[in-house]
Amino acid sequence: MGPSRAAGGTTVLELRGELDILAVSVLSDQLDDLTGVQGSDLLLDVRAVTFIDCAGLSLLSRARYRTRQRGGRLRLTGVTHGGSVARLLRMTGLNGTFEIVSDEDAAGEPAAGTAGTAGTAGSAEVADGAGTAVA
């Protein structure tokens, strides 16, 4: 998948399904590419994440760290009050370390691509900008 730049230079990446160790193995290189750019502005949409564990949290934390080290910005959107991402951030005390924007604030930035996992048997799937699943 190759996310394109949205208006204003923000890259929007939608994460879907289970954000566990299998998904991390698929997504880590892609996120490293996106966060390795000097001054990148990355918006991760986690609205469709149905499960996240410590591996997924580590992936988000690494992306945040790498972005900040290069003078960039990483924001999360779709962090709903009862959702799995919000719950894990609260449980770990990390809810204040991520910049979280409301869905309304992020609505002006069209999704550039999707990535995530299928919910069955832990198989990973990445979708390109047209929503086509690619292996």
N, C-alpha and C positions, 0 to 999 in steps of 0.2 A: 504494500500500500504506500502511496506517496501523497501525503496530505499537501494541499496547496495552501498558499497564503490567503487568508480572508482579508476583508477590508481592514485597513489600518495596520496591516502587517502581522496580525495575530494568527497563529496556527491553532486550529481547533481540532482536537482528537477525541472522538467518542469511544469510551471503553464500554464493553458489553459483557454480560454473563458473569462467570466466576473468575475473579481476579485472585487466582491461587498460584501455586508453584508451576503448574503446567502453562498457565497463561503468561506468567513472568518469563518463562523460557522462550516464548514466542515474541513477547513485546519488548524485552529488555534492549535488544539491539536497535530496534526502531526508536525507542525513547532515547537511547544514548545518542543516536544520530540527531534527533530533534533538539536535545538539550546540549549538544556539543557546539552549537552555533553561538557565536558571540552576540549577546544582546537579544536573544530570542524571546518572543512573547508567546507563551504556550498556555492554552486553555484546555484543560482536561474535563470532559463532560462525563461524569460518573453516574448519571441518572439511571442507566440501564444495567449497572453492576448489581447482580443479585446476591453475590457472596464475595467477601474479601477476607483474607487471612493475613498472617504476619508477612508472608512473602509478597503479597500485593501491597501491603503498607510499606514494606521496604522499597519496593519499586517506586512508589509515589514519593517517598522520602529522598531516594537517590536522585530522581528527576528534579525535585525541588532544589536539592543541594547543587547539582551540576548547573542548573539554570542560573542560580544566584551567583555561583562562582564566576560565571561568564557575563555578569552584569545584566542578566535577563530577568524575566518575570514568569512565574508559573502560578496559575490560578485554577481552582476547582469550581465546577458548577454542577448542579444536579445533586448536591449533598442535601437530601431531604431529611427531615427530622427523624423519621422512623426508619430510614434506610440503613443498609449494612455499613456503608462507608462512614456515615455520621456516627453510628453506634461504636465502631472500632476506634475512630478518632477520639471520641469521648472517653472510652474505656482506657485508652493508652495515654490520655492527657495531651494528645497532639492536636486537638481541635484548634488551638490558638496559633499553631505554627504554620498552618497553610492559609493562604489567602483564598477565601471562599466568596464567590459572587453569586448573587441570586439568579434564578432562571431569567428574570426580566432583564437584568443587566447584560446577560450573555446572549439574549435573543437577537441582538443586533449583529451578532457575529455568526454567520452561517457555518454549519458543520462542513469541514473540509474532508473528513474521512471517518471511518469507523474501524475499530479493532476490538477484538475480544475473544471469548471462548464460547463454544456451543455448550449448552447445559447438560449434555449427555456424555457419559463415559469419559469425561475429562478431555475430550478431543479439542484441540485448539483450532480456531479459525480466524483469519484476518480478512477483512473486507477492504476492497479498494474504494476510491472516492465515489465510484458509481454504485456502490453497495453490492458488488459482486464478490462472492467468497473466493478467496485465493488460498492455495496451500503453500 
